[in-house]
């Protein structure tokens, strides 16, 4: 039975680890949260006492952590996971981090004779639970072929992409989430205008889905309460992809745009929207809660 060390068991990582268990992998898991760790252990994983302990003897090491500083802390340095692994071990990081840090991790992994890929995901908690995530992978072609065997247990095989060389996965993810934020805000604005003028949001949603305004937010994540079963909007915008995480991702995307000399004006405006929501104390609510700030009937 192939073994994997899974480090980081949050809203995304926990379901992903469970899908690996369901696919027949032996999972050694670690998280600082005892509750998150216990949940995955109850599903069949073995509890580890540290990231290094989890990685000991693993065929593959997988991490899903909040930010680049956390990934570097776990993987790099004299006491990091990289220094404890046998040459050739495959290490996959699905965290959403800045491309520069991802490239730094690639370089450190090469120095330790390891195969490393940045493999950020798209699809949200629902896709993590269903095992239908999309993966955007950066690194060598050889590492990608090895990674696919792992990733297909957590994602849709048709949505596992080799984006390019070191850090390319993070570039693809940053650009994708900037677009996601922009079309979510636009979807909320359109639905709010319709509702204010007597349109049923459910009917208007169907009209837009059949028209040129169709987008992912309408298809699988409708922001108007009660229109779509299972969407966070129907549960007072909880749980889901947090405002805090979208604000972080927009920061990464806008930083990348500046470094690339791209004037991403709509990306900047989207960043302002989500920072404003954070200032209102809504950071832990789903990012579709922008709907509430537009539609007076939802306030």
BAFI-3210 file (N, C-alpha, C; in Angstrom, 3 decimals, decimal comma, padded with zeros to 6 digits):
// residues 299
n [1|2|3|4|5|6|7|8|9|10|11|12|13|14|15|16|17|18|19|20|21|22|23|24|25|26|27|28|29|30|31|32|33|34|35|36|37|38|39|40|41|42|43|44|45|46|47|48|49|50|51|52|53|54|55|56|57|58|59|60|61|62|63|64|65|66|67|68|69|70|71|72|73|74|75|76|77|78|79|80|81|82|83|84|85|86|87|88|89|90|91|92|93|94|95|96|97|98|99|100|101|102|103|104|105|106|107|108|109|110|111|112|113|114|115|116|117|118|119|120|121|122|123|124|125|126|127|128|129|130|131|132|133|134|135|136|137|138|139|140|141|142|143|144|145|146|147|148|149|150|151|152|153|154|155|156|157|158|159|160|161|162|163|164|165|166|167|168|169|170|171|172|173|174|175|176|177|178|179|180|181|182|183|184|185|186|187|188|189|190|191|192|193|194|195|196|197|198|199|200|201|202|203|204|205|206|207|208|209|210|211|212|213|214|215|216|217|218|219|220|221|222|223|224|225|226|227|228|229|230|231|232|233|234|235|236|237|238|239|240|241|242|243|244|245|246|247|248|249|250|251|252|253|254|255|256|257|258|259|260|261|262|263|264|265|266|267|268|269|270|271|272|273|274|275|276|277|278|279|280|281|282|283|284|285|286|287|288|289|290|291|292|293|294|295|296|297|298|299]
n.u [000,846|000,696|002,200|001,482|002,426|000,504|000,217|-001,366|-004,574|-006,979|-010,055|-009,921|-007,767|-008,426|-010,729|-009,429|-007,383|-008,952|-010,049|-007,806|-007,379|-009,685|-009,035|-007,190|-004,683|-002,155|-002,204|-000,300|-000,827|-000,673|-001,435|-001,639|-003,971|-005,763|-008,355|-008,859|-006,959|-007,823|-010,232|-009,477|-007,962|-009,956|-011,100|-009,321|-006,616|-003,172|-002,025|000,430|003,187|004,492|005,402|007,743|007,804|005,512|006,333|008,302|009,366|007,457|006,138|005,320|005,125|002,796|001,491|-000,767|-001,180|-001,591|-000,099|002,822|004,964|004,447|004,733|007,465|008,564|007,907|009,082|011,739|015,128|017,431|016,090|013,915|011,432|012,481|015,169|015,119|014,260|014,591|016,611|015,007|012,387|008,978|007,524|004,703|003,114|000,148|-000,706|-001,830|000,307|002,800|004,397|007,161|008,074|007,338|009,108|011,480|011,186|011,235|013,923|015,270|014,401|015,542|018,193|018,247|017,963|015,336|012,073|009,926|006,764|004,711|001,342|-001,288|-004,873|-008,246|-011,730|-012,883|-014,337|-016,447|-015,683|-013,340|-014,349|-015,841|-013,910|-013,209|-011,463|-009,614|-006,260|-003,365|-000,286|003,150|006,451|008,786|008,287|008,640|008,232|005,579|004,235|004,532|003,179|000,518|-000,569|-001,057|-002,649|-004,996|-006,558|-007,735|-008,810|-010,421|-009,366|-009,227|-008,897|-006,374|-003,609|-000,523|000,955|003,350|006,846|008,820|006,879|004,800|002,272|001,353|001,222|-000,828|-002,920|-003,186|-003,964|-006,355|-007,953|-008,157|-009,771|-012,027|-012,862|-013,551|-015,669|-017,476|-018,147|-019,289|-021,454|-022,952|-023,601|-025,191|-027,371|-028,355|-029,218|-031,272|-033,047|-033,735|-035,358|-037,561|-037,165|-037,130|-034,538|-033,824|-034,974|-033,730|-031,115|-031,199|-031,727|-029,351|-027,502|-028,115|-027,291|-024,984|-023,784|-023,131|-021,371|-018,977|-019,713|-022,472|-023,145|-022,362|-022,231|-024,108|-024,717|-027,034|-029,263|-030,914|-031,285|-029,627|-029,169|-027,100|-025,153|-023,079|-024,475|-027,039|-026,822|-026,419|-024,028|-021,988|-020,352|-017,397|-015,404|-013,323|-013,606|-011,226|-009,327|-009,771|-009,077|-006,378|-005,499|-006,065|-004,283|-001,884|-002,223|-002,391|000,078|001,697|000,852|001,797|004,564|004,830|004,358|001,712|-001,304|-003,645|-006,500|-009,178|-008,661|-007,390|-009,523|-011,258|-009,733|-009,924|-012,645|-012,800|-011,039|-012,431|-014,641|-013,335|-012,609|-015,083|-015,470|-016,041|-014,363|-014,210|-016,404|-018,072|-016,806|-018,769|-020,413|-020,327|-022,614|-024,487|-023,789|-024,728|-027,411|-030,193|-032,368|-031,293|-029,818]
n.v [-001,194|002,139|004,958|008,112|011,250|013,634|016,961|019,444|019,981|021,422|023,104|022,411|020,573|018,438|016,988|016,245|014,553|012,468|011,519|010,441|008,300|006,841|006,078|004,148|004,782|004,794|006,898|009,172|011,596|015,107|017,942|021,114|021,565|019,767|018,807|018,774|016,913|014,646|014,145|013,233|011,040|009,436|008,639|006,846|007,485|007,667|009,203|011,712|013,135|015,381|017,365|016,367|013,849|012,768|012,606|010,692|007,796|007,938|007,554|009,664|013,152|015,514|018,770|021,198|024,212|027,406|029,718|031,019|031,363|029,446|027,062|027,192|027,136|024,555|022,907|023,766|024,567|023,548|021,740|021,039|019,302|018,617|018,000|015,541|013,572|010,750|010,760|011,610|011,454|012,346|015,488|017,386|020,479|021,934|024,339|027,755|030,087|032,709|033,063|033,452|032,418|029,768|029,088|029,302|027,166|025,043|025,234|024,689|022,085|020,763|021,023|019,189|016,892|016,123|015,542|018,038|019,728|022,593|022,649|024,054|024,334|024,354|024,885|024,733|023,949|022,141|020,714|019,617|017,847|016,191|015,105|016,225|018,211|020,744|020,806|022,780|022,603|023,173|022,642|020,012|017,919|015,216|015,013|015,778|013,639|011,681|012,919|012,976|010,476|010,626|012,918|012,402|010,984|012,871|014,702|015,668|013,869|014,957|017,580|018,085|019,847|020,476|023,264|024,523|025,405|025,716|027,198|027,858|026,817|028,340|030,872|030,462|029,889|032,298|034,109|032,885|033,062|035,793|036,411|034,933|036,363|038,798|038,069|037,064|039,338|040,884|039,218|039,332|042,074|042,232|040,530|041,908|044,332|043,346|042,236|044,517|045,690|044,133|041,552|037,997|036,464|033,790|033,220|035,176|034,286|031,898|032,963|034,398|032,332|031,024|032,785|035,321|036,198|034,062|032,233|030,745|031,356|031,654|029,113|027,145|028,276|030,098|033,374|034,369|033,951|030,828|030,229|028,280|025,031|023,965|025,899|028,333|030,729|030,019|029,310|031,410|032,367|030,640|027,445|027,967|029,378|031,475|035,039|036,127|034,454|034,919|037,616|037,394|035,901|037,683|039,658|038,336|037,980|040,644|041,608|040,049|041,008|043,636|043,144|042,166|044,299|044,854|046,524|045,754|046,679|045,983|043,816|045,116|046,678|044,660|043,635|045,793|045,633|043,202|043,620|045,613|044,155|042,527|044,472|044,998|042,929|040,478|038,499|035,694|034,709|033,362|034,167|035,008|036,624|039,249|039,863|040,661|043,261|044,668|044,124|045,418|044,099|041,861|042,657]
n.w [000,000|-000,971|000,693|002,221|003,495|005,046|005,507|007,165|007,749|007,276|006,277|003,604|003,412|005,176|004,020|001,631|002,492|003,453|001,090|-000,109|001,639|001,056|-001,480|-001,106|-000,124|002,399|005,083|006,856|009,114|009,966|011,949|013,532|014,849|017,132|016,931|014,156|013,341|014,764|013,484|010,924|011,618|012,682|010,349|009,410|009,168|010,331|013,240|013,437|015,248|014,495|011,598|010,447|011,621|010,458|007,801|007,835|006,363|004,364|001,048|-000,503|000,127|001,198|001,342|002,711|003,442|005,227|004,249|002,468|004,299|006,198|004,774|004,076|006,657|007,482|005,524|004,849|005,950|008,591|010,217|008,760|006,745|004,205|004,661|005,838|004,146|001,911|-001,076|-004,124|-003,263|-003,678|-003,322|-002,726|-002,805|-002,063|-001,158|-001,411|-002,398|-002,787|-005,974|-006,001|-003,552|-003,966|-006,034|-004,632|-002,884|-004,713|-005,538|-003,137|-002,721|-004,913|-004,143|-002,125|-003,501|-004,190|-005,636|-006,497|-006,562|-007,092|-006,421|-006,443|-005,809|-007,195|-006,758|-004,281|-000,998|-001,373|-003,691|-002,735|-000,864|-002,515|-004,126|-006,563|-007,320|-009,126|-010,237|-010,464|-011,726|-011,090|-012,196|-013,075|-016,006|-015,499|-012,722|-012,697|-013,959|-012,035|-009,951|-010,797|-010,260|-007,575|-007,264|-008,681|-006,947|-005,446|-007,108|-010,218|-012,956|-015,501|-014,940|-014,025|-014,407|-016,071|-015,564|-016,128|-015,629|-012,550|-010,020|-011,720|-011,274|-009,126|-010,279|-012,163|-010,395|-008,920|-010,917|-011,713|-009,365|-009,049|-011,235|-010,469|-008,164|-009,351|-011,136|-009,285|-007,764|-009,841|-010,524|-008,162|-008,176|-010,502|-009,850|-007,645|-008,801|-010,437|-008,496|-007,064|-008,862|-009,111|-010,158|-009,869|-008,191|-008,670|-011,157|-012,710|-012,481|-013,953|-016,458|-016,961|-016,876|-019,186|-021,013|-022,242|-019,930|-018,344|-015,808|-013,491|-010,827|-011,003|-011,942|-010,018|-007,476|-006,453|-005,259|-004,091|-001,432|-001,032|-003,716|-004,799|-003,847|-001,213|-001,591|000,069|000,499|001,201|003,796|005,557|004,558|005,392|005,796|003,809|001,156|002,613|003,153|004,113|002,919|000,206|000,087|000,685|-001,554|-003,621|-002,961|-003,554|-006,316|-007,245|-006,478|-008,098|-010,567|-010,477|-010,393|-012,915|-014,482|-015,169|-015,381|-013,479|-013,094|-012,384|-010,745|-008,625|-007,674|-006,855|-004,770|-002,987|-002,330|-000,909|001,198|002,501|003,408|005,254|007,130|008,145|009,815|008,668|007,837|008,146|006,923|003,986|000,718|-001,038|000,375|-000,253|-001,554|000,385|000,978|-001,119|-001,752|-000,367|000,727|001,857|003,974]
ca.u [000,000|001,512|002,005|001,614|002,382|-000,385|000,488|-002,327|-005,864|-008,038|-011,306|-009,594|-006,861|-009,090|-011,426|-008,481|-006,740|-009,938|-010,171|-006,639|-007,675|-010,698|-008,397|-006,293|-003,403|-001,902|-001,983|000,230|-001,335|-000,290|-001,967|-001,539|-005,295|-006,047|-009,667|-008,718|-006,198|-008,669|-011,249|-008,882|-007,584|-011,190|-011,387|-008,364|-005,221|-002,328|-001,645|001,862|003,444|005,083|005,491|008,875|007,365|004,563|007,061|009,226|008,974|006,398|006,506|005,016|004,789|001,819|001,164|-001,863|-000,956|-002,213|000,681|004,179|005,841|004,206|005,339|008,912|008,895|007,785|009,897|013,120|015,930|018,156|015,165|012,740|011,119|013,373|016,451|014,931|013,709|015,521|016,690|013,996|011,029|008,093|006,896|003,697|002,531|-001,087|-001,020|-001,810|001,365|003,355|005,215|008,574|008,329|007,256|010,377|012,490|010,992|011,748|015,382|015,695|014,145|016,589|019,410|018,136|017,740|013,941|011,179|008,958|005,823|003,651|000,106|-002,484|-006,140|-009,435|-012,977|-013,472|-014,551|-017,343|-014,899|-012,409|-015,122|-016,289|-012,767|-013,269|-010,656|-008,686|-004,890|-002,506|001,003|004,385|007,622|009,243|007,366|008,815|007,540|004,143|003,725|004,445|002,182|-000,843|-001,052|-001,532|-003,656|-006,270|-007,355|-008,375|-009,330|-010,869|-008,144|-009,247|-008,615|-005,029|-002,861|000,879|000,919|004,654|007,990|008,749|006,020|003,743|000,984|000,943|000,842|-002,142|-003,911|-003,392|-004,753|-007,696|-008,736|-008,475|-010,944|-013,142|-013,336|-014,176|-016,988|-018,400|-018,650|-020,172|-022,675|-023,722|-024,132|-026,260|-028,529|-028,898|-029,959|-032,508|-033,941|-034,225|-036,339|-038,660|-036,872|-036,858|-033,126|-033,700|-035,284|-032,665|-029,929|-031,369|-031,587|-027,929|-026,805|-028,390|-026,905|-023,552|-023,266|-022,911|-020,051|-018,884|-020,467|-023,868|-023,319|-022,167|-021,964|-024,961|-024,586|-028,322|-029,775|-032,034|-031,356|-028,888|-029,005|-025,727|-024,275|-022,975|-025,478|-028,224|-026,518|-025,897|-022,668|-021,062|-018,931|-017,047|-014,092|-013,415|-013,201|-009,799|-008,525|-009,873|-008,268|-004,978|-005,227|-006,047|-003,007|-000,863|-002,437|-002,057|001,537|002,250|000,557|002,742|005,882|004,781|004,027|000,344|-002,230|-004,844|-007,368|-010,312|-008,106|-007,183|-010,829|-011,749|-008,991|-010,516|-013,931|-012,628|-010,436|-013,522|-015,402|-012,532|-012,719|-016,413|-015,502|-016,625|-013,263|-014,381|-017,577|-017,783|-016,527|-019,986|-021,155|-020,384|-024,024|-025,200|-023,458|-025,346|-028,863|-030,746|-033,304|-030,550|-029,072]
ca.v [000,000|003,366|005,788|009,545|012,133|014,755|018,005|020,527|019,297|022,404|022,899|021,752|019,450|017,302|016,156|015,702|013,404|011,387|010,943|009,576|007,075|006,104|005,550|003,064|005,237|004,816|008,313|009,633|012,966|016,037|019,301|021,717|021,463|018,409|018,400|018,454|015,667|013,555|013,873|012,428|009,758|008,649|008,119|005,788|007,936|007,528|010,513|011,978|014,126|016,556|017,219|015,474|012,515|012,307|012,337|009,576|006,562|008,150|007,541|011,008|014,126|016,458|019,823|022,122|025,131|028,715|030,743|030,632|031,294|028,171|026,002|027,289|026,714|023,099|022,181|024,201|024,737|022,374|020,788|020,921|017,999|018,333|017,444|014,205|012,647|010,097|011,344|011,169|011,506|013,332|016,408|018,204|021,509|022,443|025,632|028,906|030,959|033,528|032,298|033,565|031,431|028,446|028,852|029,084|025,793|024,174|025,273|023,972|020,659|020,265|020,915|017,981|015,789|015,725|015,971|018,942|020,456|023,413|022,090|024,677|023,731|025,177|024,127|024,989|022,868|021,125|019,868|018,855|016,747|015,282|014,556|016,716|019,419|021,000|021,048|023,530|022,106|023,760|021,807|019,255|016,956|013,932|015,097|015,865|012,299|011,005|013,604|012,668|009,273|011,036|013,961|011,909|010,498|014,029|015,607|015,175|013,655|015,866|018,922|018,113|020,515|020,876|024,674|024,939|025,150|026,102|028,320|028,119|026,504|029,476|031,958|030,110|030,002|033,705|034,695|032,302|033,569|037,183|036,385|034,458|037,478|039,802|037,659|036,949|040,687|041,239|038,426|039,922|043,364|041,985|039,994|042,973|045,247|042,675|042,117|045,858|046,069|043,182|040,236|036,871|036,110|032,447|033,322|035,947|033,428|030,983|033,763|034,711|031,075|030,670|033,933|035,625|036,485|032,818|032,077|029,720|031,767|031,321|027,684|026,244|028,980|031,287|034,154|034,804|032,892|029,994|029,942|027,055|024,147|023,649|027,066|029,009|031,788|029,456|029,022|032,679|032,521|029,804|027,796|028,146|029,961|032,655|036,374|036,289|033,742|035,629|038,836|036,959|035,512|038,899|040,305|037,630|038,263|042,032|041,721|039,450|041,932|044,753|042,645|041,904|045,580|044,757|047,356|044,934|047,616|045,289|043,039|046,041|047,035|043,492|043,609|046,803|045,114|042,153|044,231|046,304|043,136|042,170|045,565|044,904|041,748|039,364|037,743|034,241|034,344|033,007|035,340|035,449|037,520|040,558|040,053|041,366|044,695|045,243|043,935|045,908|043,127|040,811|043,243]
ca.w [000,000|-000,995|001,884|002,013|004,661|004,745|006,494|007,009|007,657|007,437|005,535|002,343|003,614|005,818|003,019|000,661|003,133|003,515|-000,251|-000,299|002,376|000,293|-002,690|-000,735|000,387|003,830|005,360|008,132|009,081|011,036|011,979|014,862|015,458|017,580|016,423|012,739|013,266|015,247|012,469|009,860|012,232|012,783|009,005|009,088|009,103|011,517|013,767|013,602|016,288|013,857|010,149|010,177|012,010|009,433|006,563|008,000|005,700|003,385|-000,367|-001,001|001,162|000,665|002,302|002,408|004,564|004,989|003,547|002,118|005,464|006,879|003,967|004,257|008,015|007,565|004,561|004,697|007,152|009,084|010,836|007,907|006,158|003,077|005,119|006,415|003,157|000,985|-002,420|-005,068|-002,715|-004,297|-002,371|-003,397|-001,952|-002,646|-000,564|-002,311|-001,908|-003,857|-006,915|-005,631|-002,495|-004,586|-006,737|-003,590|-002,411|-005,768|-005,493|-001,930|-002,929|-005,806|-003,351|-001,310|-004,452|-004,111|-006,716|-005,877|-007,426|-006,505|-006,988|-005,860|-006,231|-007,386|-006,627|-002,979|-000,033|-001,951|-004,596|-001,897|-000,279|-003,578|-004,847|-007,942|-007,402|-010,227|-009,775|-011,385|-011,253|-011,576|-011,962|-014,235|-016,587|-014,815|-011,430|-012,959|-014,223|-010,736|-009,132|-011,254|-009,580|-006,255|-007,357|-009,213|-005,825|-004,822|-008,124|-011,519|-013,738|-016,645|-014,451|-013,459|-015,461|-015,919|-015,973|-016,615|-014,749|-011,137|-009,665|-012,701|-010,667|-008,302|-011,187|-012,690|-009,311|-008,598|-011,998|-011,661|-008,248|-009,326|-012,111|-009,649|-007,333|-010,216|-011,624|-008,155|-007,489|-010,940|-010,391|-007,060|-008,616|-011,471|-009,136|-006,794|-009,682|-010,821|-007,342|-006,727|-009,870|-009,135|-010,732|-008,981|-008,405|-009,240|-012,583|-013,339|-012,550|-015,084|-017,676|-017,182|-017,159|-020,579|-021,821|-022,301|-018,593|-017,607|-015,185|-012,439|-009,642|-011,276|-012,192|-008,874|-006,208|-006,536|-004,029|-003,533|-000,536|-001,428|-005,154|-005,115|-002,696|-000,854|-001,667|001,371|000,627|001,834|005,207|006,065|004,037|006,157|005,648|002,405|000,889|003,461|002,712|004,437|001,932|-001,068|000,206|000,572|-002,937|-004,431|-002,682|-004,327|-007,735|-007,538|-006,351|-009,313|-011,662|-010,365|-010,783|-014,357|-015,119|-015,671|-014,617|-013,272|-012,374|-011,773|-009,646|-007,513|-007,129|-006,131|-003,518|-002,105|-001,859|000,107|002,392|003,187|004,130|006,418|008,104|008,736|010,669|007,927|007,247|008,195|006,137|002,604|-000,107|-001,728|001,260|-000,880|-001,932|001,445|000,975|-002,310|-001,764|000,901|001,275|002,561|005,095]
c.u [000,880|001,193|002,252|001,566|001,536|-000,265|-000,437|-003,716|-007,034|-009,273|-011,084|-008,793|-007,520|-009,833|-010,488|-007,777|-007,689|-010,115|-008,976|-006,830|-008,664|-010,109|-007,357|-004,914|-003,342|-001,469|-001,459|-000,023|-000,826|-000,954|-001,816|-002,875|-005,585|-007,379|-009,587|-007,985|-007,067|-009,717|-010,704|-008,437|-008,810|-011,564|-010,369|-006,915|-004,494|-001,893|-000,131|002,031|004,059|005,085|006,608|008,511|006,408|005,296|007,977|008,673|007,910|006,934|006,343|004,702|003,905|001,496|000,065|-001,928|-001,421|-001,426|002,102|005,102|005,667|004,838|006,855|009,334|008,881|008,835|011,383|013,844|016,544|017,238|013,886|012,598|012,089|014,647|016,344|014,541|014,792|015,493|015,611|012,574|010,230|007,418|005,961|003,126|001,331|-001,519|-001,043|-000,844|001,904|004,331|006,690|008,939|008,272|008,557|011,511|012,403|011,492|013,273|015,920|015,492|015,186|017,902|019,428|017,845|016,324|013,186|010,061|008,047|004,950|002,364|-001,137|-003,758|-007,206|-010,658|-013,645|-013,713|-015,423|-016,582|-013,871|-013,115|-015,500|-015,141|-012,733|-012,474|-009,918|-007,324|-004,101|-001,068|002,186|005,574|007,981|008,169|007,436|008,080|006,030|003,541|003,584|003,322|000,757|-001,415|-001,608|-002,745|-005,006|-007,136|-008,133|-009,046|-009,823|-009,653|-008,072|-008,927|-007,272|-004,096|-001,390|000,981|002,242|005,736|007,753|007,862|004,858|002,360|000,454|000,537|-000,561|-003,222|-004,204|-004,264|-006,186|-008,530|-009,022|-009,724|-012,180|-013,724|-014,087|-015,550|-017,963|-018,991|-019,629|-021,496|-023,563|-024,358|-025,317|-027,524|-029,178|-029,711|-031,299|-033,508|-034,543|-035,292|-037,374|-038,397|-036,659|-035,408|-032,923|-033,951|-034,175|-031,392|-030,020|-031,212|-030,113|-027,125|-026,991|-027,933|-025,414|-022,940|-022,969|-021,493|-020,132|-019,708|-021,952|-024,084|-023,291|-022,087|-022,835|-024,968|-025,897|-028,906|-030,965|-032,115|-030,713|-028,655|-027,531|-024,760|-024,226|-024,011|-026,733|-028,029|-025,872|-024,414|-021,613|-021,362|-018,648|-015,644|-014,074|-012,967|-011,716|-008,915|-008,596|-009,046|-006,784|-004,623|-005,191|-004,767|-001,877|-000,986|-002,029|-000,560|002,214|002,019|001,536|004,135|005,969|004,470|002,680|-000,555|-003,560|-005,858|-008,537|-009,850|-007,872|-008,513|-011,432|-011,038|-009,552|-011,830|-013,728|-011,900|-011,493|-014,372|-014,645|-012,665|-014,079|-016,553|-016,055|-015,575|-013,455|-015,650|-017,164|-017,651|-017,730|-020,832|-021,125|-021,808|-024,769|-024,944|-024,135|-026,868|-029,448|-031,684|-032,617|-029,859|-029,608]
c.v [001,243|004,262|007,249|010,266|013,338|015,778|019,188|019,997|020,248|022,070|022,177|020,470|018,229|016,421|015,531|014,474|012,212|010,726|010,063|008,245|006,208|005,465|004,469|003,473|005,076|006,234|008,520|011,133|013,801|017,379|019,820|021,663|020,015|017,907|017,998|017,132|014,490|013,162|012,973|011,071|008,850|008,023|007,055|006,191|007,640|008,915|010,609|013,098|015,409|016,326|016,253|014,036|011,931|011,861|011,128|008,303|006,711|008,088|008,930|011,890|015,191|017,497|020,726|023,106|026,545|029,687|030,252|030,488|029,978|027,013|026,009|026,788|025,199|022,394|022,505|024,344|023,441|021,317|020,618|019,545|017,646|017,621|016,020|013,153|011,995|010,788|010,754|011,194|012,625|014,162|017,333|019,216|022,128|023,775|026,711|029,930|031,792|032,710|032,336|032,558|030,019|028,115|028,611|027,661|024,779|024,087|024,502|022,472|020,044|020,085|019,683|016,749|015,228|016,193|016,791|019,551|021,368|023,021|022,730|024,169|024,782|024,284|024,306|023,739|021,765|020,171|019,049|017,651|015,716|014,623|014,991|018,011|019,520|021,303|021,747|023,298|022,811|022,886|021,044|018,295|015,608|013,922|015,128|014,486|011,504|011,604|013,214|011,447|009,589|011,939|013,448|011,287|011,629|014,951|014,888|015,068|014,584|017,304|019,003|018,615|020,711|022,297|025,132|024,663|025,652|027,321|028,569|027,802|027,678|030,675|031,700|030,287|031,460|034,370|034,180|032,924|035,059|037,258|035,922|035,591|038,499|039,336|037,370|038,315|041,117|040,495|038,988|041,244|043,162|041,474|041,061|043,974|044,629|042,627|043,470|046,335|044,977|041,828|039,204|036,445|034,716|032,471|034,081|035,115|032,486|031,723|034,004|033,455|030,636|031,757|034,213|035,972|035,251|032,740|031,066|030,080|031,471|029,815|026,852|026,946|030,230|032,055|034,640|033,672|032,146|029,639|028,598|026,238|023,843|024,813|027,772|030,105|031,294|029,126|030,238|032,840|031,816|028,347|028,015|028,655|031,343|033,937|036,580|035,627|034,425|036,911|038,501|036,647|036,718|039,696|039,670|037,966|039,686|042,299|041,176|040,362|043,101|044,340|042,432|043,155|045,514|045,619|046,622|045,721|046,909|044,386|043,893|046,412|045,875|043,364|044,600|046,313|044,124|042,651|044,989|045,315|042,661|043,219|045,575|043,677|040,511|038,441|036,247|033,768|034,009|034,251|035,828|036,375|038,958|040,886|040,887|042,866|045,420|045,207|044,314|044,898|042,017|041,347|042,828]
c.w [000,000|000,196|001,569|003,356|004,271|005,868|006,228|006,726|007,886|006,618|004,209|002,585|004,228|004,827|001,996|001,225|003,197|002,149|-000,593|000,431|001,604|-000,966|-002,380|-000,262|001,904|004,182|006,776|008,170|010,248|010,838|013,410|015,595|015,840|017,035|014,958|012,557|013,683|014,219|011,367|010,388|012,347|011,442|008,574|009,002|010,404|011,963|013,907|014,619|015,747|012,351|009,774|010,513|010,976|008,174|006,641|007,360|004,635|001,961|-000,981|000,193|000,526|001,729|001,778|003,573|004,217|004,112|003,306|003,308|006,219|006,103|004,132|005,630|008,152|006,718|004,607|006,034|007,621|009,684|010,020|007,297|005,034|003,516|005,630|005,392|002,303|-000,380|-003,314|-004,558|-003,388|-003,204|-003,147|-002,405|-002,646|-002,042|-001,639|-001,739|-003,074|-004,699|-006,549|-004,549|-003,054|-005,314|-005,757|-003,047|-003,442|-005,693|-004,288|-002,085|-003,854|-005,048|-002,474|-002,163|-004,375|-005,351|-006,081|-006,928|-006,585|-007,207|-006,370|-006,520|-006,491|-007,272|-005,287|-002,159|-000,626|-002,865|-003,821|-001,296|-001,331|-004,328|-006,290|-008,124|-008,734|-009,621|-010,866|-010,929|-011,912|-011,224|-013,213|-014,746|-015,899|-013,482|-011,628|-013,203|-012,932|-009,892|-009,520|-010,555|-008,199|-006,392|-007,852|-008,120|-005,163|-005,829|-009,355|-012,436|-014,947|-016,243|-013,723|-014,553|-015,097|-016,467|-016,569|-015,584|-013,320|-010,918|-010,593|-012,147|-009,858|-009,158|-011,733|-011,627|-008,989|-009,654|-011,968|-010,557|-008,365|-010,207|-011,344|-008,814|-008,171|-010,688|-010,496|-007,814|-008,576|-010,883|-009,294|-007,473|-009,566|-010,785|-008,257|-007,614|-010,076|-009,683|-006,963|-007,698|-010,115|-009,739|-009,626|-009,227|-009,006|-010,745|-013,306|-013,479|-013,744|-016,410|-017,980|-017,482|-018,604|-021,550|-021,689|-020,943|-017,762|-017,046|-014,049|-011,215|-009,812|-011,345|-010,915|-007,521|-006,096|-005,216|-003,426|-002,687|-001,117|-002,889|-005,470|-003,846|-002,466|-000,940|-000,314|001,581|001,329|003,295|005,853|005,742|004,906|005,828|004,174|002,242|001,534|002,764|002,960|003,383|000,567|-001,032|000,079|-000,878|-003,867|-004,186|-003,482|-005,811|-008,093|-007,393|-007,600|-010,514|-011,653|-010,813|-012,290|-015,164|-015,830|-014,792|-014,485|-012,447|-011,694|-010,626|-008,414|-006,849|-006,337|-004,783|-002,519|-001,503|-000,728|001,344|003,193|003,984|005,369|007,513|008,798|009,640|009,997|007,329|007,207|007,494|004,708|001,733|-000,906|-000,868|000,764|-001,335|-000,910|001,444|-000,188|-002,271|-000,408|001,544|002,056|003,818|006,440]
res [x|x|x|x|x|x|x|x|x|x|x|x|x|x|x|x|x|x|x|x|x|x|x|x|x|x|x|x|x|x|x|x|x|x|x|x|x|x|x|x|x|x|x|x|x|x|x|x|x|x|x|x|x|x|x|x|x|x|x|x|x|x|x|x|x|x|x|x|x|x|x|x|x|x|x|x|x|x|x|x|x|x|x|x|x|x|x|x|x|x|x|x|x|x|x|x|x|x|x|x|x|x|x|x|x|x|x|x|x|x|x|x|x|x|x|x|x|x|x|x|x|x|x|x|x|x|x|x|x|x|x|x|x|x|x|x|x|x|x|x|x|x|x|x|x|x|x|x|x|x|x|x|x|x|x|x|x|x|x|x|x|x|x|x|x|x|x|x|x|x|x|x|x|x|x|x|x|x|x|x|x|x|x|x|x|x|x|x|x|x|x|x|x|x|x|x|x|x|x|x|x|x|x|x|x|x|x|x|x|x|x|x|x|x|x|x|x|x|x|x|x|x|x|x|x|x|x|x|x|x|x|x|x|x|x|x|x|x|x|x|x|x|x|x|x|x|x|x|x|x|x|x|x|x|x|x|x|x|x|x|x|x|x|x|x|x|x|x|x|x|x|x|x|x|x|x|x|x|x|x|x|x|x|x|x|x|x|x|x|x|x|x|x|x|x|x|x|x|x]
***
